[in-house]
Amino acid sequence: MSQIYDRVALIGLGLIASSLYWAFKRDGLVGEVTGYARSGETRDIAREIGLCDRICDSAAEAVEGADLVVLCVPVGAMDAVAREIAPALKAGATVTDVGSVKRAVIDAVHPHLPDTVHFVPSHPLAGTEHSGPRSGFAELFEGRWFLIVPVEGTDVAVVDQLDTLWQAIGSKTARMDADHHDLVLAVTSHAPHLIAYTMVGVADDLSRVTDSEVINYSAAGFRDFTRIAASDPTMWRDVFLNNKDATLEILGRFTEELFALQRAIRTEDGDMLHDYFTRTRGIRRGIVEAGQDTDAPDFGRTKT
């Protein structure tokens, strides 16, 4: 495939940015890629491992002349980054992001960008519990959704160009409204993460179960909770603070469901429990059939 953008700037050099770089270069989708991270140590690691064609010492320097700027920083840092890069952005450039929340990002970034620049927020539904510049790999996005959330009035051709890039790295794409995106992600990602953090915290606080027992005897359910709860704490702090309303709405619904299950267990209502678990099992089957996970034994984990 021919180049989709001549020059791309990656602001923030963690898992998503590093995976984007390796995917871009593997498939020859872009020309030069510049990169910037706030931490000098991260910039040094990026130079050491060959991450980006050129590592810059400021975000403003990195975006100079870029046709596409991808903001790969925590949601809480978006406002400051947008302020810094705005004067250096090339007329006609596209700015996007990979944040897990969209309404707060739009509110933080869009007001600072010049009218000559296009802002097309997006969000890859891909990741691991690992972070940092060494964690990226080109295959991260293959078969995963990359959601695009254009702001009102954006040129359709500009959105289509970004859509083409995300599809070229192997993603499936969809477009949606910012508020709907935040509600969907509260259901599918944000509330489940908070529940995982809570369950791991409960185990940590339960004095009658020792730390060694929690570690040694972790069954599949708790083990999967700990994998989710190992995700980057800065990113998830910002997600919850910036998607507060939708997350609280879903947690309220979760609490109601939990009370219903508590009542069924207390009253030994086996029919209710069986019906409930049958319905939720069907949702799992739908996820597997949609290609978003595997039904292989042990969730397809390889043995080490």
Secondary structure, DSSP 4 states (H G I P E B T S, - for coil): ---SEEEEEEES-SHHHHHHHHHHHHHT-EEEEEEE-S-HHHHHHHHHHT-SSEE-SSHHHHHTT-SEEEE-S-GGGHHHHHHHHGGGPPTT-EEEE--S-SHHHHHHHGGGS-TTSEE--EEE----S--SGGG--GGGGTT-EEEE-PPTT--HHHHHHHHHHHHHTT-EEEE--HHHHHHHHIIIIIHHHHHHHHHHHHHHH-TTS-HHHHHHT--HHHHHHHHHHTS-HHHHHHHHHHSHHHHHHHHHHHHHHHHHHHHHHHTT-HHHHHHHHHHHHHHHHHHHHTTSS--SGGGGPPP-
